[in-house]
Amino acid sequence: MLLSIKALFLPIVFIFLYGSGFVFTAYGLENSSPMAFLALRFFIAFFILLIIATILKVQWPKTIIEFLHISMAGLLTVGIFSIGVFLSISFGISASLSALIIALQPIIVTFLAVKFLGEKFTIKIILGLLLGVLGVAFVVSSKIEVSNTHIYGIFFSVIALLGLSFGNIYQKKYCSNMNLYSGGAIQTLASTILVLPLLLFAEEIDITFNSDFIIALMYMSVGVSIGALSLLYVMINKGKISKVSSVFYMMPVCAALISYLLFGTNIDISMFIGITFVLIGIVLINKK
């Protein structure tokens, strides 16, 4: 049975926004040190969300525990994930390789969901997960270059992967009912605070305010930190986390396509094979 257009809309928009974020991260880091870029991105997103929450008079957390849960989910999903991705790309690994490592997220989240959320997986889901990984490998196989200097980049991508995986589980378990605007403001503020020590004590601040940097900064602040994350939280709230996570297999596909459209990188037959495997895997995971 075909999925309705309504059911497909959120995942498709999320995939585009989140997947293209890997490309715009690399784009922005050409003109900025990583923590300076992140601090500006988080603060802009916080400021916009705070204004929206104030104008709409949305509900804020009623207890300290609720506030802390939202903050912790944000530190994992937003802060640690973004720090890991930004540092990995700043160490020289490609957006495609970073996206490939992050695309392992559905496997980790599925097993975490079984342990902490009581979700169950079937043979179809396992097969879908494996096909997804195989497809992602095909998509980025021709674009992966690993050297000794890239080991640090891979390490930070793994840190990002773990932050995102545990953050999604934490969000589902403790923050499913949070308001997107007030909760988003709390999470981006917490992430800003997390970045500040790294910015002040572990990095030489370097920013070139040109049009390329402004475009990348605004896209990451509004398109990803507000748009993509809001869509992710809506999907987490509405469905099983293991099924929601399957869309992360499309991130490297989207990153590769955006790189092709913006920067003219090559697309070969392996990408089309990979996309096919990824789509079959996602269908198997989500098919009732």
ABEGO torsion letter per residue (X at the ends): XBBBAAAAAAAAAAAAAAAAAAAAAAAAAAABBAAAAAAAAAAAAAAAAAAAAAAAGBBBBABAAAAAAAAAAAAAAAAAAAAAAAAAAAAGBBAAAAAAAAAAAAAAAAAAAAAAAGBBBBAAAAAAAAAAAAAAAAAAAAABBBBAAAAAAAAAAAAAAAAAAAAAAAAAAAAAABBAAAAAAAAAAAAAAAAAAAAAAABBBBBBBBAAAAAAAAAAAAAAAAAAAAAAAAAAAABBAAAAAAAAAAAAAAAAAAAAAAAGBBBBAAAAAAAAAAAAAAAAAABX
